């Protein structure tokens, strides 16, 4: 009887978690993924503009849902699962979609996806060992450069620049976007090395503690 009550309580808690504002924003970010790709697939100036706008809104909801979760004190297990998943899905989907369009080279996307899968696996193993690995400054810098670079790639056209009526030429956002993503890869590799170092140190510290207690 108590087991049934516990199951109902867990289901009710999960339903409540799914309906809190931060998690609803996360769900909205996931829904934006096919919308962003649909705009991008049109490969027109207008379509790419709306793809970039959709991605920018999604990136903003990522900042907003984390802030609201802490502000409203509604940090949940469901949110901890879905929030990073939604981020990785929209970033990876956008990058993969741009490979056949010629906006990103295959090798760069493979490296970025491989890094994300490896670090996600490492953090999962660490969590199972009771070790929490927080993102360092390199990881945060990587994310910021990557997000801005992807927005530039999504916009993907040459845009004229002018100031006070003076023609300043054109800016090729594909080149700008690729440069930023390439730069983010440097921080990506650095943050991956940092994660491995932190994981090794935390596991060693835990082993020493267990041996000391033993």
N, C-alpha and C positions, 0 to 999 in steps of 0.2 A: 504493500500500500504506500509506504513511504517512498519507494522507488518511483511509483507513478506520479506522486506529487512532485518529486524532484524533477522528473522529465517535463511535466507541465510547466513548472517554474522556469526551467531552462528555455523552453520554447517561447514562453511569454517574454522573458528577458531578451531573447534574440530578436523577437518581433519588435520590442520597444527600441532596441539598439538600431534596427534597420530604419526606424521611422524618426530617429533624432535628426536634427538639422545638419550636423556635419556629415553624417552618413548619407543623407539624401543628396548633399552636394557631391559626394563621391560617386554615387550612382549616376548623377547627372553628368559627371565627367566621363564615365564609361559610355554613356549614351552618345556623348559628343564625338566619340571615336569614328563610328561609321559616317557621321555627318561631315566631319573634317575630311575624311577620305573621299567622300562623294564630291565635295567641292573641289578637292585637289584633282580628282580624276577628270574633271572637265578641262583642265590644263588651259584655261583662258585667264586673262588678266582679272576679270571679275571673279571667276571661280577661285583663283589662287588668293585673292584678297580675302574672300570669305573663309577659306581654309585657314589662313593666317589668323583671322579674327577669332574663329572658333577655337583654335589652339591656344590663343592668348587668354580667352575667357576660361578655358579649361585650366590653364596654369594659374590663373587668379583664384579659381575655386579651390585649388590645391592649397594655396596659402590661407584662404579664408576658412576652410573646414578644419585645418589644424588649430588655427587661432580660436575658433568657436568651440572646438572640443575642449580646449584648456579653459577658456573663459566660462563656459557653461558647466564645466566639470562633468562632461559626458564622454570621456575617453572610454572606448569599448574594445573588446576583443575583435568584434566584427570590423570596426574601423581600422584597427591595427593591421588586419589582413587585407582589406579592400583598398586602403589609401595608397600604399606603395604599389599594389598590383595595378591600380588604375593609372598611376604615373608611368609605370613601365610599359603598359599596353599602348597608351597613346603615343609615347615617344618611339617605341620600337615599330609600331604600325606605320607611323608617319615616315620613318627612315626607310623601312622596307619598301613602302609604296613609291618612294622617290628614286629607288635604284633603276627600275626600267625606264623612268623618265629622264635619266641621265643627270639627275641633280646630286646624287651621292654615289660614290663607287662602292662596289660590293664588298671589297676587302675591309673598308672602314666600318660598314654596318655589321659585318661578321665579328670584328674585334669588339665593337660596342655591345653587341648582344651576348657574346661569349663572356665579357666582363660582368655584365649584369647577372647572367645565370650563375656564374661562379661565385660572385659575392652573395647572391641570394641564398645559394646552397650553404656557403660558409656561415652566414648569419643564422640559418636554420639549425645547423649542427651546433653552433655556439649556444643558441637558445635552449636546445635540448640538454645541453650540459649546464644550464643555468648561468650562462655568460651572456651579458648584454653588450653589444658592440655599437656604439653610437657613431653617427657620421662625423668625420673630422672636417677641418676647413677645406682640405683638398676636394673632398666629396661634394661639399656645398658649392665650391667654385666650379667644379665640373658640371654640376646640375644647372647653375645659372648660365654658364657659357653655352651649354647644350640647348637649353630652352630658347635663348635668344637666337642661336644659330639656326635652329629648326624653324622658328618663325620667319627668319629671313629667307630660308630655303623654300618654305611654303609660299611666300609672296613671289619669289622666283623670277622676277623680271627686272629689266633695267629701268630705273626711274630717274627722270631729270632732276637736277638740283639747281636752285637759284636762290640768290639773296639780294634783296633790295633791287630787283630787276636785273641783276648780273647773272649771266649764265655760268654755272659752275660745272657743267658737263653732266655725266650720268654716273649713277652708282649701280653696279651689277650685284643684286642681292643674292644671286646664286653663289657668286665668288665669296661674298662677305659671309654668307651662311656656312659654306664649306670651311672657310678659314677658322671660324669660331668653333665649329664641331671638331676640326683637327686639333685646335688648341685645347678643347675640352678633353680630348683623348690623352693628352699629356697628364692632365690632372686626374683622369680616370685611372691610368696605370699607377700613378703615385698613390691615389687613395686605395686602390686594390692592395698595393704593397703594405700600406698602413693597416688595412683591415687584417691582413695575414699576420702582421707583427703583433697587433693587439690581441688577436685570437690566440696566438702561440703563447704570449705572455700571460694571458688570463688562464689558459689551460694549465700552464706550468705552475702558476700561483695556486690554482685549485688543487693540483696534485700534491704540492708541498704541504698545503694545509691538511689534506687528508692523511698524508703520511705522518705529519706531526700529531694529528689527533689519534692516529693508530698507535 
